[in-house]
Amino acid sequence: MRSSVKGRGNVAATADDTEEHSARPASPPSPARRRMGPGAILVSALGELLITAGLVLGLFVVYSLWWTNVLADREAGKQADKVRDNWARGPGGDGAGGGPASYDSKNGIGFLHVPAMGGDDILIEKGTTMKVLNDGVAGYYTDPVKATLPTSGKKGNFSLAAHRDGHGATFHDIHKIKDGDPIVFETKDTWYVYKTYAILPETSKYNVDVLSEVPEESGRKKAGHYITLTTCTPVYTSRYRYVVWGELVRTEKVDEDRTPPEELR
């Protein structure tokens, strides 16, 4: 009888429970690894750099076209709330009565409504610098041509600018505006209703004549109450400018419920 031997664990066993003692032939030695030449090393390094550059570029696109919109929408929302809160406090914006509210306020002068672009409230602020427009708002021109504010009661051109992509993409859908479409400017006390009458799909970014008090390039020859919307084109570039012109057709006083004009219902 075969005696049991303890302490022989972790030993591989054959199918009949006997140890396998037959020797296996040794494996042939693996061939030596071939060293890469200078050219192959250069190509490999270049490939890695291109992959890294692609990832960085992809992240930049996400940041430019998505995350900047998120940040701009937040900031525009905060500033818009301040404007509406200011209006709700009464004349002068401080609840203490007095003169009319300042239309050239730090946080904004009012809101633009364009149903063809989605109808969202677009806060309007002073200036068209990147610092202003990057907050997801529209800005009225102070340079190289000074816009005429509707609240002044004077004839002229209420010229505005906003981003078409990134930083809120406020005017992204400007191409959806058609002749006859309404453009409405809302202030604390008045609705200014404009009607689109001309569109210029592409012009030089140096063409400041489109901002003139009488925008003759739009077909008008006499002074009037105009509004001009400008933004970059084609989409995702800033090579040219897209321009929309409107003319004031009427004004409406704001009631206690801030009931919008029929063009916005």
MARDO-176445 format. One record per residue (C-alpha): x, z, y; residue in one letter. Coordinates in steps of 0.2 Angstrom, whole numbers, padded with zeros to 4 digits, always signed. Layout:
N
XZYa;...
This chain:
265
+0000+0000+0000m;+0006-0005+0017r;+0009+0010+0028s;+0002+0011+0046s;+0016+0012+0059v;+0011+0020+0076k;+0018+0015+0093g;+0017-0004+0090r;+0004-0009+0103g;+0004-0025+0114n;+0011-0035+0100v;+0003-0052+0097a;-0005-0054+0080a;-0009-0069+0069t;-0026-0073+0062a;-0022-0064+0045d;-0016-0048+0055d;+0002-0051+0051t;+0016-0053+0064e;+0021-0071+0068e;+0040-0072+0065h;+0042-0091+0065s;+0053-0096+0080a;+0046-0109+0092r;+0057-0123+0099p;+0063-0119+0116a;+0055-0129+0131s;+0066-0142+0139p;+0073-0137+0155p;+0063-0142+0171s;+0071-0155+0181p;+0079-0150+0197a;+0068-0150+0212r;+0072-0165+0223r;+0078-0161+0241r;+0068-0169+0255m;+0078-0181+0266g;+0079-0179+0285p;+0066-0193+0287g;+0053-0184+0276a;+0057-0167+0285i;+0053-0175+0301l;+0037-0183+0295v;+0031-0167+0288s;+0035-0157+0304a;+0026-0170+0314l;+0011-0169+0303g;+0010-0151+0305e;+0011-0152+0324l;-0003-0165+0324l;-0014-0154+0314i;-0010-0139+0325t;-0013-0150+0341a;-0030-0156+0333g;-0036-0138+0330l;-0031-0133+0348v;-0040-0148+0355l;-0055-0145+0345g;-0055-0127+0351l;-0053-0133+0369f;-0068-0145+0367v;-0079-0131+0360v;-0074-0120+0375y;-0076-0133+0388s;-0093-0140+0382l;-0101-0125+0374w;-0093-0108+0379w;-0092-0112+0398t;-0111-0116+0397n;-0114-0099+0390v;-0104-0090+0403l;-0111-0101+0417a;-0129-0099+0412d;-0126-0080+0411r;-0119-0080+0429e;-0132-0091+0436a;-0146-0080+0428g;-0139-0065+0437k;-0137-0073+0454q;-0155-0080+0452a;-0162-0063+0448d;-0154-0056+0464k;-0162-0070+0474v;-0179-0067+0467r;-0177-0048+0469d;-0172-0051+0487n;-0187-0061+0490w;-0198-0048+0482a;-0192-0035+0494r;-0201-0043+0509g;-0196-0050+0525p;-0177-0049+0528g;-0174-0045+0510g;-0172-0026+0513d;-0190-0021+0512g;-0189-0014+0530a;-0198-0029+0538g;-0190-0039+0553g;-0184-0057+0554g;-0185-0071+0541p;-0174-0070+0526a;-0157-0078+0527s;-0157-0095+0519y;-0138-0096+0519d;-0137-0080+0508s;-0122-0076+0497k;-0132-0077+0481n;-0142-0093+0484g;-0154-0102+0496i;-0168-0107+0484g;-0172-0116+0468f;-0172-0134+0463l;-0185-0140+0450h;-0184-0157+0442v;-0197-0160+0428p;-0188-0175+0422a;-0173-0165+0418m;-0182-0151+0409g;-0190-0142+0424g;-0178-0127+0423d;-0175-0117+0439d;-0159-0122+0446i;-0151-0110+0459l;-0144-0119+0474i;-0129-0111+0483e;-0118-0116+0498k;-0104-0127+0494g;-0098-0140+0481t;-0081-0132+0476t;-0077-0129+0458m;-0078-0110+0461k;-0097-0113+0466v;-0102-0126+0453l;-0094-0118+0438n;-0107-0104+0439d;-0120-0116+0433g;-0128-0119+0449v;-0131-0134+0461a;-0122-0133+0478g;-0126-0141+0494y;-0113-0151+0503y;-0103-0144+0518t;-0089-0156+0516d;-0085-0170+0519p;-0103-0172+0525v;-0114-0157+0530k;-0130-0157+0521a;-0146-0154+0532t;-0156-0140+0525l;-0175-0143+0524p;-0178-0125+0531t;-0170-0131+0547s;-0185-0143+0550g;-0173-0156+0556k;-0172-0174+0549k;-0157-0177+0538g;-0151-0177+0520n;-0151-0162+0509f;-0137-0168+0498s;-0133-0158+0482l;-0120-0158+0468a;-0119-0150+0451a;-0110-0152+0434h;-0116-0165+0421r;-0106-0157+0406d;-0099-0140+0404g;-0101-0125+0416h;-0120-0125+0413g;-0122-0144+0413a;-0135-0142+0426t;-0137-0161+0430f;-0134-0166+0412h;-0151-0176+0411d;-0150-0184+0428i;-0152-0201+0420h;-0169-0196+0414k;-0176-0196+0432i;-0186-0212+0437k;-0193-0219+0453d;-0208-0209+0458g;-0203-0193+0449d;-0205-0177+0459p;-0190-0166+0465i;-0196-0149+0471v;-0186-0137+0482f;-0192-0119+0481e;-0188-0106+0495t;-0195-0089+0498k;-0210-0095+0508d;-0211-0114+0505t;-0212-0128+0492w;-0203-0144+0498y;-0210-0159+0487v;-0199-0174+0486y;-0202-0191+0478k;-0188-0201+0470t;-0187-0218+0477y;-0169-0225+0473a;-0156-0222+0460i;-0138-0228+0459l;-0131-0226+0441p;-0113-0228+0446e;-0103-0228+0462t;-0085-0223+0467s;-0082-0204+0469k;-0075-0208+0486y;-0091-0216+0492n;-0097-0202+0504v;-0110-0214+0512d;-0122-0209+0499v;-0123-0192+0508l;-0126-0199+0525s;-0141-0192+0535e;-0148-0209+0534v;-0143-0215+0516p;-0143-0234+0520e;-0137-0238+0502e;-0153-0231+0496s;-0163-0244+0506g;-0168-0232+0520r;-0164-0237+0538k;-0172-0224+0548k;-0170-0205+0550a;-0181-0195+0538g;-0181-0180+0527h;-0171-0185+0512y;-0164-0176+0496i;-0149-0183+0487t;-0143-0177+0469l;-0125-0182+0464t;-0115-0179+0448t;-0101-0186+0438c;-0103-0201+0426t;-0101-0207+0413p;-0105-0191+0403v;-0090-0180+0399y;-0079-0189+0413t;-0078-0188+0432s;-0073-0206+0435r;-0088-0211+0445y;-0104-0203+0453r;-0122-0205+0448y;-0134-0203+0463v;-0153-0200+0465v;-0162-0201+0481w;-0179-0193+0486g;-0190-0192+0501e;-0200-0178+0507l;-0219-0181+0504v;-0226-0164+0509r;-0223-0145+0510t;-0234-0131+0503e;-0234-0113+0508k;-0230-0101+0494v;-0245-0090+0490d;-0244-0072+0483e;-0244-0078+0465d;-0230-0091+0469r;-0242-0104+0461t;-0231-0120+0459p;-0237-0136+0467p;-0246-0148+0455e;-0230-0158+0451e;-0223-0143+0442l;-0239-0138+0432r;
